[in-house]
Amino acid sequence: MNRGCIAIGEIKCDGCQRLIEHGQRYLLMEGDGGEKFRFCVDCCLSKGHAAYVKEKGEQVLTFFPTRVNSQAEQQGSNREGKIG
């Protein structure tokens, strides 16, 4: 299971080994064996686990870009102001 989180203390990124400081966002990924991996925003962006999307006129960081993209494709005609 993947979860987008906010650090409440100093955590080390399992990708680049840098510290994720208090208040910064990170992705918590749980492996098949129950092991947990923590990735900083930069590692998530480079590996495709996160993306900036435009939502309600603002650029927003999401850790679930495939879900957002698939929903946008389903609502494509309604986003352009067309009915039906």
C-alpha positions as CSV (number, residue, x, y, z in Angstrom):
1,M,0.0,0.0,0.0
2,N,1.3,3.5,-0.8
3,R,0.6,6.5,1.4
4,G,1.5,10.1,1.1
5,C,2.7,11.4,4.4
6,I,4.1,14.5,6.2
7,A,7.2,14.0,8.3
8,I,6.8,14.7,12.0
9,G,10.5,14.1,12.7
10,E,13.7,13.5,10.7
11,I,13.4,10.5,8.4
12,K,15.9,9.1,5.9
13,C,14.9,8.7,2.3
14,D,15.5,5.1,1.2
15,G,16.3,6.3,-2.4
16,C,18.9,9.0,-2.1
17,Q,19.6,8.7,1.7
18,R,19.0,12.4,2.4
19,L,17.1,13.5,5.5
20,I,13.4,14.3,5.2
21,E,12.9,17.0,7.7
22,H,9.9,17.8,9.9
23,G,7.0,19.1,7.8
24,Q,8.2,17.8,4.4
25,R,6.1,15.4,2.4
26,Y,7.2,11.8,1.6
27,L,5.8,8.6,0.2
28,L,5.6,5.5,2.3
29,M,5.5,2.3,0.2
30,E,4.9,-1.1,1.8
31,G,6.5,-4.1,0.1
32,D,5.2,-7.6,-0.2
33,G,7.0,-8.9,2.9
34,G,5.7,-6.0,5.1
35,E,8.9,-3.9,4.8
36,K,8.4,-0.2,4.5
37,F,10.3,2.2,2.2
38,R,10.2,6.0,2.5
39,F,10.9,8.2,-0.5
40,C,11.4,12.0,-0.6
41,V,9.5,14.1,-3.2
42,D,12.5,14.4,-5.5
43,C,12.9,10.6,-5.7
44,C,9.2,10.1,-6.2
45,L,9.2,12.6,-9.1
46,S,12.2,11.0,-10.8
47,K,10.7,7.5,-10.5
48,G,7.2,8.4,-11.6
49,H,5.5,7.8,-8.2
50,A,4.5,11.5,-8.0
51,A,3.6,14.3,-10.4
52,Y,2.4,17.9,-10.4
53,V,-1.1,18.1,-11.8
54,K,-3.3,21.1,-12.4
55,E,-6.4,21.0,-10.3
56,K,-8.8,23.9,-9.9
57,G,-6.4,26.2,-11.5
58,E,-3.4,25.4,-9.2
59,Q,-0.4,23.1,-9.6
60,V,-0.7,20.4,-6.9
61,L,1.7,17.6,-6.0
62,T,0.1,14.2,-6.0
63,F,1.7,10.8,-5.1
64,F,-1.0,9.0,-7.1
65,P,-0.5,10.4,-10.7
66,T,-2.0,7.3,-12.5
67,R,-5.2,7.6,-10.6
68,V,-5.6,11.3,-11.3
69,N,-4.7,10.8,-15.0
70,S,-7.3,8.0,-15.4
71,Q,-10.0,10.1,-13.8
72,A,-9.2,13.1,-16.0
73,E,-9.5,10.9,-19.1
74,Q,-12.9,9.6,-18.0
75,Q,-14.2,13.2,-17.4
76,G,-12.5,14.6,-20.5
77,S,-15.6,16.0,-22.2
78,N,-17.0,17.5,-19.0
79,R,-13.8,19.3,-18.2
80,E,-14.2,21.2,-21.5
81,G,-17.6,22.5,-20.5
82,K,-19.5,20.1,-22.8
83,I,-22.6,18.2,-21.5
84,G,-23.0,14.5,-22.1
